[in-house]
Amino acid sequence: MNKHHVTPRRAVKCVPGAQVWLKGQLYMISAVNSLESVRLVNCSTNAQIDASPLDLESSESGESADSWRVSDQEIRTALTRYSKLAKYVEQPCSGSDIEGLKLELGLGRAQIYSLIRSLRELPHPTALIRAPKGPRLGSTNLDDRVEAVIQKNIEAARKTNRQIFLSTIHDDVEADCVTASLRAPCARTIKKRIQASHAELLLRKKHGVT
């Protein structure tokens, strides 16, 4: 019996404007260069770099920033479908094309049209990977004092105009909580607060509010 356990990899939806994590730093995807490369903007310094989607950790800005996971099989299926459907992003798909795709992909007419629509909105294989069904995990309600500690450290890091590292903020928050006899939050919770803080900052800048 094979006892080897393979942990599903994290999938990243490469959508311009989406927030992602790379080596403990928060970035925003500004462009999809190719299947192997995306352009990223550092959320704390505005520095731009190119990176492989495989190196990114998925997140979603706003209230929910939970990662979603897919299996290797789902990724292979998405790549196979992409290889057959990508050309229909720019050209019409005839009735005879649909009949051929039904045989090749083992899908119904409605499913194929739905996948093509998804690709026309986002011409990348990740558009064909479905997020899991069901409700997402909600964020944990923290003690107001812990929230204050997190926000204090995020603001302190931002005022230095240096790259904001999750590990650094997590260590500082943990130290402050221990000093104040508070239960320290997990790194995932701090990730969510960094993302929410950045989203609020962008909104304030857009509307000229400081």
C-alpha positions as CSV (number, residue, x, y, z in Angstrom):
1,M,0.0,0.0,0.0
2,N,1.4,3.4,-1.0
3,K,1.5,5.6,2.1
4,H,3.0,8.5,0.2
5,H,0.8,11.6,0.6
6,V,0.9,14.3,-2.0
7,T,-0.3,17.7,-0.8
8,P,-2.3,19.5,-3.5
9,R,-0.5,22.5,-4.8
10,R,-1.9,26.0,-4.5
11,A,-3.5,27.3,-7.6
12,V,-3.3,30.9,-8.6
13,K,-5.8,32.6,-10.8
14,C,-3.6,34.9,-13.0
15,V,-6.0,37.8,-13.3
16,P,-4.6,41.3,-13.6
17,G,-5.4,43.2,-10.4
18,A,-5.4,40.1,-8.2
19,Q,-3.2,40.0,-5.1
20,V,-0.7,37.2,-4.6
21,W,2.1,36.2,-2.3
22,L,5.7,35.6,-3.3
23,K,8.4,34.8,-0.8
24,G,6.4,36.3,2.0
25,Q,5.7,39.6,0.2
26,L,2.4,40.8,-1.2
27,Y,2.2,41.6,-4.9
28,M,-0.5,42.6,-7.4
29,I,-0.6,41.0,-10.8
30,S,-0.4,43.8,-13.4
31,A,-0.1,41.7,-16.6
32,V,0.0,38.1,-17.9
33,N,3.1,37.9,-20.1
34,S,2.7,34.2,-21.1
35,L,1.8,30.8,-19.7
36,E,5.1,30.8,-17.8
37,S,5.3,34.4,-16.7
38,V,3.3,37.2,-15.0
39,R,4.3,40.8,-14.2
40,L,4.0,41.7,-10.5
41,V,3.9,45.0,-8.7
42,N,5.1,45.0,-5.1
43,C,2.3,46.3,-2.9
44,S,4.6,48.1,-0.5
45,T,7.3,49.5,-2.9
46,N,5.7,49.5,-6.3
47,A,8.7,47.7,-7.7
48,Q,7.9,45.5,-10.7
49,I,9.2,42.0,-11.4
50,D,8.3,39.0,-13.6
51,A,7.6,35.6,-12.0
52,S,6.4,32.2,-12.7
53,P,2.7,31.5,-11.7
54,L,4.0,28.2,-10.1
55,D,6.0,30.3,-7.6
56,L,3.0,32.3,-6.4
57,E,0.7,31.7,-3.5
58,S,-2.9,32.4,-4.1
59,S,-4.9,35.0,-2.2
60,E,-8.0,37.1,-2.7
61,S,-8.2,40.7,-1.6
62,G,-11.1,42.0,0.5
63,E,-12.9,40.2,3.3
64,S,-11.8,36.8,2.3
65,A,-8.2,35.8,1.4
66,D,-8.4,32.1,1.7
67,S,-6.3,30.1,-0.7
68,W,-8.0,27.5,-2.8
69,R,-6.4,24.2,-3.8
70,V,-6.6,22.0,-6.8
71,S,-5.2,18.6,-7.6
72,D,-2.5,17.8,-10.2
73,Q,-5.2,16.0,-12.2
74,E,-7.4,19.1,-12.3
75,I,-4.4,21.2,-13.6
76,R,-3.7,18.6,-16.3
77,T,-7.3,18.6,-17.4
78,A,-7.3,22.4,-17.6
79,L,-4.1,22.4,-19.7
80,T,-5.6,19.8,-22.1
81,R,-8.8,21.8,-22.5
82,Y,-6.8,25.0,-23.0
83,S,-4.8,23.4,-25.8
84,K,-8.0,22.6,-27.6
85,L,-10.0,25.7,-26.9
86,A,-7.5,28.6,-26.9
87,K,-7.8,29.3,-30.6
88,Y,-11.5,30.1,-30.1
89,V,-10.6,33.1,-28.0
90,E,-10.0,35.0,-31.3
91,Q,-12.1,33.0,-33.8
92,P,-15.7,31.8,-34.0
93,C,-16.5,28.3,-33.0
94,S,-18.8,26.6,-35.5
95,G,-21.3,23.8,-35.0
96,S,-18.9,21.3,-36.6
97,D,-16.1,22.6,-34.3
98,I,-18.3,22.0,-31.3
99,E,-19.1,18.4,-32.4
100,G,-15.4,17.7,-32.7
101,L,-14.7,19.2,-29.3
102,K,-17.4,17.1,-27.7
103,L,-15.7,14.0,-28.9
104,E,-12.2,15.2,-28.0
105,L,-13.0,16.5,-24.5
106,G,-15.9,14.4,-23.5
107,L,-18.0,17.4,-22.7
108,G,-21.5,18.6,-23.6
109,R,-22.2,21.6,-25.9
110,A,-23.2,23.9,-23.0
111,Q,-20.0,23.1,-21.1
112,I,-17.8,23.8,-24.1
113,Y,-19.5,27.2,-24.7
114,S,-19.1,28.0,-21.0
115,L,-15.4,27.2,-21.1
116,I,-14.9,29.3,-24.2
117,R,-16.6,32.3,-22.6
118,S,-14.3,31.9,-19.6
119,L,-11.3,31.9,-21.8
120,R,-12.5,35.0,-23.6
121,E,-12.7,36.8,-20.3
122,L,-9.3,35.5,-19.2
123,P,-7.2,33.8,-21.9
124,H,-5.2,31.6,-19.5
125,P,-5.4,27.9,-18.4
126,T,-6.3,29.0,-14.9
127,A,-9.6,30.3,-16.2
128,L,-10.5,26.6,-16.7
129,I,-9.8,25.6,-13.1
130,R,-12.9,25.7,-11.0
131,A,-12.7,27.0,-7.4
132,P,-14.2,24.5,-4.9
133,K,-17.9,24.7,-4.3
134,G,-19.4,25.6,-0.9
135,P,-18.8,28.4,1.5
136,R,-15.4,29.8,2.2
137,L,-14.0,29.8,5.7
138,G,-14.9,33.0,7.5
139,S,-12.3,35.2,9.1
140,T,-11.8,34.8,12.8
141,N,-13.0,37.5,15.1
142,L,-10.1,38.8,17.1
143,D,-9.8,40.6,20.3
144,D,-9.8,44.3,19.6
145,R,-6.5,44.7,21.3
146,V,-4.9,42.1,19.0
147,E,-6.4,43.9,15.9
148,A,-4.8,47.1,17.2
149,V,-1.4,45.4,17.5
150,I,-1.7,44.0,14.0
151,Q,-2.6,47.4,12.5
152,K,0.1,49.2,14.4
153,N,2.8,46.9,13.0
154,I,1.4,47.1,9.4
155,E,1.4,50.9,9.6
156,A,4.9,50.9,11.1
157,A,6.2,48.7,8.3
158,R,4.5,50.8,5.6
159,K,6.0,54.1,7.0
160,T,9.5,52.7,6.5
161,N,8.9,52.7,2.7
162,R,10.5,49.3,2.6
163,Q,9.3,45.9,1.4
164,I,6.7,44.5,3.8
165,F,7.6,40.9,4.7
166,L,4.9,38.8,6.3
167,S,7.5,37.0,8.4
168,T,8.7,40.2,9.9
169,I,5.3,41.6,10.8
170,H,4.2,38.2,12.2
171,D,7.3,38.1,14.5
172,D,6.7,41.7,15.7
173,V,3.0,41.1,16.3
174,E,3.7,37.9,18.2
175,A,6.3,39.7,20.4
176,D,3.9,42.5,21.1
177,C,1.1,40.1,22.0
178,V,3.3,38.1,24.3
179,T,4.3,41.3,26.1
180,A,0.7,42.3,26.5
181,S,-0.4,38.8,27.6
182,L,-2.5,38.4,24.5
183,R,-3.0,35.4,22.3
184,A,-1.0,35.9,19.1
185,P,-2.8,35.5,15.8
186,C,-1.7,33.0,13.2
187,A,0.3,34.1,10.0
188,R,-2.8,33.4,7.9
189,T,-4.8,36.0,9.8
190,I,-2.1,38.6,9.5
191,K,-2.0,37.9,5.8
192,K,-5.6,38.8,5.5
193,R,-5.1,42.0,7.5
194,I,-2.2,43.1,5.3
195,Q,-4.3,42.5,2.1
196,A,-7.3,44.3,3.5
197,S,-5.1,47.2,4.6
198,H,-3.6,47.5,1.2
199,A,-7.0,47.4,-0.5
200,E,-8.2,50.2,1.8
201,L,-5.0,52.2,1.0
202,L,-5.6,51.9,-2.7
203,L,-9.2,53.1,-2.3
204,R,-8.1,56.1,-0.3
205,K,-5.5,57.1,-2.8
206,K,-8.0,56.7,-5.7
207,H,-10.4,59.1,-4.0
208,G,-7.8,61.5,-2.6
209,V,-8.4,60.5,1.1
210,T,-5.5,60.3,3.4
